[in-house]
Amino acid sequence: MTPEQIEKINRTAALPDDCIIDDQLSALMLDMSIWTLRRNNPIPAVQLSARKRGRRLGDLRKRIRGELAPSAA
């Protein structure tokens, strides 16, 4: 990971669980590509606009800790 990517991940520590982060940062935190994130859908997506999706940060944190199983969507 680049220092910029590490900094983006570190900045999420101060955000609340209800915050919605975009797929780019979600994929970075899960250490997978955006394509894999969208295809496997480990966390339900939230539609932000016509072309942009995001994920709930609280669900993402649970998935990283192993408390949330991948969704079956």
Backbone bond lengths (Angstrom), bond angles and torsions (degrees), N, CA, C in turn:
res aa  C-N    CA-C-N  psi(-1)  N-CA   C-N-CA  omega(-1)  CA-C   N-CA-C  phi
1 M - - - 1.446 - - 1.520 109.46 -
2 T 1.308 114.00 147.75 1.455 119.29 178.16 1.527 109.43 -82.47
3 P 1.324 117.68 160.52 1.468 119.68 177.20 1.530 112.82 -59.05
4 E 1.328 117.65 -32.91 1.459 120.92 178.66 1.525 110.98 -66.73
5 Q 1.320 116.84 -40.47 1.456 120.84 178.61 1.523 111.23 -66.72
6 I 1.301 116.87 -40.53 1.468 121.24 177.50 1.517 110.02 -62.94
7 E 1.332 117.37 -40.51 1.462 121.46 178.81 1.529 110.93 -64.01
8 K 1.325 118.10 -40.79 1.466 121.14 177.30 1.520 110.95 -60.07
9 I 1.320 116.57 -44.21 1.465 120.46 179.27 1.524 110.78 -65.20
10 N 1.318 117.72 -41.41 1.465 121.19 -179.79 1.528 111.55 -64.90
11 R 1.328 118.14 -32.60 1.468 120.90 179.69 1.523 112.27 -68.82
12 T 1.325 118.23 -22.01 1.466 120.07 -179.88 1.528 112.21 -73.08
13 A 1.309 118.30 -15.55 1.468 121.33 -178.45 1.523 111.69 -61.35
14 A 1.320 117.46 -30.65 1.461 120.96 -177.88 1.529 112.74 -87.69
15 L 1.328 117.77 -6.93 1.461 121.11 -177.64 1.528 111.08 -83.03
16 P 1.342 117.03 148.39 1.476 120.22 178.38 1.522 111.30 -73.16
17 D 1.329 116.50 162.44 1.456 122.16 -179.13 1.527 112.73 -64.58
18 D 1.311 118.40 -27.27 1.465 121.70 -178.61 1.526 113.11 -79.85
19 C 1.297 117.48 -3.54 1.462 122.02 179.84 1.531 109.68 -68.39
20 I 1.331 116.68 141.00 1.461 122.33 176.78 1.527 107.63 -103.81
21 I 1.328 116.39 123.66 1.460 120.05 178.00 1.524 108.84 -111.00
22 D 1.318 116.16 152.17 1.460 120.09 -175.77 1.525 111.83 -70.65
23 D 1.332 114.52 166.32 1.467 120.26 -176.75 1.526 112.67 -63.66
24 Q 1.321 117.38 -30.83 1.458 119.76 179.11 1.524 111.19 -60.26
25 L 1.317 116.31 -49.89 1.466 120.32 -179.68 1.532 110.98 -70.78
26 S 1.324 117.37 -35.65 1.467 120.43 177.54 1.524 110.91 -60.80
27 A 1.327 115.87 -46.16 1.461 120.46 179.39 1.519 110.79 -63.50
28 L 1.317 116.68 -38.85 1.459 121.04 178.76 1.526 110.56 -63.31
29 M 1.333 117.44 -43.58 1.461 120.99 -179.67 1.529 112.21 -67.43
30 L 1.337 117.09 -32.29 1.468 120.97 179.61 1.520 112.13 -88.50
31 D 1.311 116.73 -1.76 1.467 123.27 179.99 1.526 111.18 58.48
32 M 1.329 115.79 51.21 1.461 121.53 176.27 1.521 108.66 -144.82
33 S 1.308 116.34 165.73 1.464 120.30 178.86 1.526 109.33 -76.10
34 I 1.337 115.14 161.63 1.461 119.81 177.75 1.523 109.70 -63.27
35 W 1.324 116.77 -39.27 1.466 121.04 179.09 1.527 110.34 -59.52
36 T 1.324 116.85 -45.67 1.469 120.96 179.49 1.522 110.73 -64.92
37 L 1.319 116.97 -40.16 1.466 121.03 178.50 1.524 110.43 -59.94
38 R 1.312 116.88 -46.37 1.466 120.45 -178.90 1.520 112.10 -71.31
39 R 1.316 116.34 -36.30 1.470 120.16 -176.95 1.537 111.66 -73.79
40 N 1.333 117.21 -45.15 1.468 121.85 -177.50 1.518 112.97 -85.18
41 N 1.326 117.40 -24.75 1.460 123.49 176.84 1.531 113.07 50.08
42 P 1.340 118.12 59.92 1.464 119.37 -179.73 1.527 113.48 -67.90
43 I 1.337 115.96 -19.59 1.462 121.82 179.24 1.529 107.10 -136.72
44 P 1.330 119.10 133.59 1.463 120.22 -179.32 1.538 112.34 -56.96
45 A 1.319 115.43 138.84 1.463 121.18 -178.79 1.520 111.36 -85.86
46 V 1.325 115.34 152.87 1.454 123.68 174.23 1.523 105.91 -118.32
47 Q 1.333 117.93 125.24 1.450 121.72 -179.07 1.528 109.14 -76.46
48 L 1.336 117.27 117.78 1.458 122.03 -179.31 1.519 112.06 -91.55
49 S 1.312 116.85 -36.88 1.459 122.97 176.23 1.521 107.23 -153.09
50 A 1.322 117.08 -171.28 1.467 120.08 -177.74 1.522 111.94 -60.79
51 R 1.327 117.80 -32.52 1.464 121.14 -176.38 1.524 114.92 -117.61
52 K 1.293 117.54 -4.92 1.459 119.85 -173.47 1.521 111.34 -118.33
53 R 1.332 114.63 133.84 1.466 121.64 176.98 1.516 109.45 -120.68
54 G 1.319 115.39 160.00 1.452 120.80 176.80 1.518 110.01 -144.21
55 R 1.311 115.71 179.41 1.466 122.20 179.65 1.524 108.34 -131.52
56 R 1.325 115.85 148.32 1.470 121.27 177.81 1.519 108.12 -72.87
57 L 1.326 116.60 128.63 1.452 122.22 -175.72 1.525 112.10 -63.48
58 G 1.317 117.93 -36.15 1.467 120.57 178.42 1.514 111.98 -61.99
59 D 1.348 116.67 -42.10 1.465 120.52 177.44 1.524 110.77 -66.25
60 L 1.311 115.98 -38.32 1.463 120.67 178.52 1.529 110.93 -63.18
61 R 1.317 116.61 -42.85 1.472 120.27 178.54 1.529 111.15 -64.32
62 K 1.340 117.27 -40.82 1.469 120.61 177.67 1.520 110.48 -62.29
63 R 1.324 117.02 -41.39 1.474 121.38 -179.94 1.520 110.66 -63.87
64 I 1.317 117.82 -40.68 1.463 121.83 179.70 1.529 110.18 -65.39
65 R 1.338 116.67 -39.52 1.476 120.54 178.85 1.523 112.64 -75.66
66 G 1.340 117.07 -11.48 1.462 120.77 -179.89 1.511 113.66 88.97
67 E 1.314 118.86 10.64 1.458 122.65 -178.93 1.522 112.54 -85.82
68 L 1.321 117.51 -14.41 1.458 121.91 -176.03 1.521 109.09 -122.80
69 A 1.321 115.92 121.39 1.467 120.38 177.96 1.528 108.96 -76.94
70 P 1.313 118.04 154.27 1.471 120.24 177.71 1.526 110.89 -59.50
71 S 1.337 116.27 143.92 1.450 119.89 178.85 1.517 109.85 -73.22
72 A 1.302 116.07 156.13 1.467 120.98 -176.50 1.523 111.21 -98.76
73 A 1.315 117.95 32.69 1.479 120.60 -177.68 1.501 112.12 -86.37
